[in-house]
Amino acid sequence: MKNDGHMHGMAMGPPSPPSSSSITMNNATGGGSGMMMKNNHHMMMHMTFFWGKNTEILFSGWPGYDNLGMYILALVVVFFMAIFVEFLSHSNYINKSNVDDDVTCGFLQTILYGLRIGLAYVVMLAVMSFNGGVFLVAIVGHSLGFMVFGSRVFKKSSSGKNLDLPPMSCSC
């Protein structure tokens, strides 16, 4: 086998130059945050937590850039979704006195379960924006929701209470 400094069969060409529609902003912003600008629209691609109102949460372009009011609205939405997940996790509205049929009761429980899991995933996807504010409001929303709906703080008695849904896995 001839060893002339070349890797025969594994040759790689030089990297392609960046196109005019995609400019990496790392050097311009002075950091390696992974921000890219494409056709004058920002596309955040963070893989670490960051602080700031310029982010995208759940939908492309939402809450927008340089719009503090929409960012605060996005935080409020994530906060209340987290509280609602905890409400669904600890609700007790479906019982035998309200529903006569086991099939109907099971169907209603399944709908509530799907809603709870779906909202929990939406909160998780919001946290995956890696925005520190979103992370904090999700944690505070889940914690406050658990305190109000799941803990003994606001309950008279927890004896014999059957929940509509099994609790989310927690080793408490």
C-alpha positions in Angstrom: 0.0 0.0 0.0 1.4 3.3 -1.0 1.5 6.0 1.7 1.9 9.4 0.0 0.0 11.5 2.5 -3.3 11.2 0.7 -6.4 9.3 1.9 -7.4 7.5 -1.3 -11.2 6.9 -1.5 -11.9 9.3 1.4 -11.0 12.6 -0.2 -13.0 15.5 1.0 -13.3 18.7 -0.9 -12.9 22.1 0.7 -15.8 23.5 2.7 -18.3 25.4 0.6 -18.2 29.2 1.1 -21.2 30.7 2.9 -23.9 31.9 0.6 -25.1 35.5 0.6 -28.4 34.5 2.3 -26.7 32.9 5.3 -24.2 34.8 7.3 -22.8 33.5 10.6 -23.0 36.2 13.2 -20.6 34.6 15.7 -17.7 37.0 14.9 -19.9 40.0 14.5 -21.6 39.6 17.9 -18.4 38.6 19.7 -19.7 35.2 20.9 -20.3 31.6 19.8 -23.9 31.6 20.6 -24.8 29.9 17.3 -27.0 32.7 16.0 -27.5 32.9 12.3 -29.1 35.5 10.1 -31.0 34.4 7.1 -32.6 36.8 4.6 -32.7 39.6 7.3 -34.7 37.2 9.6 -33.1 36.0 12.8 -33.0 32.3 13.4 -32.0 31.4 16.9 -30.2 28.1 17.3 -29.2 28.1 20.9 -27.9 24.9 22.5 -27.2 26.5 25.9 -29.3 28.6 28.2 -29.3 32.3 27.5 -31.1 35.4 28.8 -33.0 37.9 26.7 -36.2 38.7 25.1 -35.0 38.0 21.5 -36.1 34.4 21.2 -38.6 32.1 19.5 -40.9 30.1 21.6 -43.0 27.3 20.1 -43.8 29.0 16.8 -41.6 30.7 14.2 -41.4 34.4 14.8 -43.2 34.3 18.2 -42.9 36.3 20.4 -40.8 38.3 17.9 -37.7 40.4 18.3 -37.3 43.6 20.2 -40.8 43.3 21.5 -40.8 43.1 25.3 -44.6 43.0 25.5 -44.9 39.9 23.4 -42.1 38.3 25.3 -43.9 38.9 28.6 -47.1 37.5 27.0 -45.2 34.4 26.0 -43.9 34.0 29.5 -47.4 34.4 30.9 -48.7 31.7 28.5 -46.0 29.2 29.5 -46.6 30.0 33.1 -50.4 29.3 32.9 -49.9 26.2 30.8 -47.6 24.8 33.5 -50.2 25.6 36.2 -53.0 24.0 34.0 -50.9 20.8 33.7 -50.7 20.5 37.4 -54.5 21.2 37.7 -55.2 18.4 35.3 -52.8 16.1 37.2 -54.6 16.6 40.5 -58.2 17.0 39.3 -61.1 15.0 40.8 -64.2 16.0 38.8 -65.1 12.6 37.2 -66.6 10.3 39.7 -69.3 7.6 39.8 -72.0 10.0 41.0 -71.6 12.2 37.9 -71.1 9.5 35.4 -73.1 6.2 35.4 -71.2 4.3 32.8 -67.6 3.0 33.2 -67.0 3.3 29.5 -68.0 7.0 29.5 -65.9 7.6 32.6 -62.9 5.9 31.0 -63.4 7.9 27.9 -63.4 11.2 29.8 -60.3 10.1 31.7 -58.5 9.3 28.5 -59.4 12.8 27.1 -58.1 14.5 30.2 -54.9 12.3 30.1 -54.3 13.3 26.5 -54.8 16.9 27.2 -52.5 16.8 30.2 -49.7 15.0 28.4 -50.1 17.3 25.3 -49.8 20.4 27.4 -46.9 19.0 29.3 -45.1 18.4 26.0 -45.9 21.9 24.8 -44.4 23.3 28.0 -41.3 21.1 27.5 -41.0 22.3 23.9 -41.2 25.9 25.2 -38.4 25.2 27.6 -36.3 23.8 24.8 -36.0 27.3 23.4 -33.2 27.4 26.0 -34.4 30.8 27.2 -33.7 31.3 30.9 -37.0 33.3 31.5 -39.1 30.5 29.9 -37.3 27.9 32.0 -37.9 29.8 35.2 -41.6 30.5 34.5 -42.2 26.9 33.6 -40.6 25.7 36.9 -42.5 28.4 38.9 -45.8 27.5 37.2 -45.4 23.8 37.9 -44.4 24.5 41.5 -47.2 26.9 42.2 -49.7 24.6 40.4 -48.5 21.7 42.6 -48.7 23.8 45.7 -52.3 24.9 45.0 -53.7 21.6 43.5 -51.5 18.8 44.7 -50.0 19.6 48.1 -51.7 19.6 51.5 -51.4 23.4 51.7 -54.9 24.2 50.4 -56.7 20.8 51.1 -58.8 20.0 54.1 -58.2 16.3 54.0 -56.6 13.9 51.5 -58.3 10.8 52.9 -59.9 8.5 50.3 -59.5 11.0 47.4 -59.3 9.3 44.0 -57.8 11.4 41.3 -59.2 11.4 37.7 -55.7 10.7 36.4 -52.7 8.9 37.9 -50.2 11.4 39.2 -47.3 12.2 37.0 -44.3 10.1 38.0 -42.8 11.7 41.1 -41.0 9.8 43.9 -42.4 12.1 46.6 
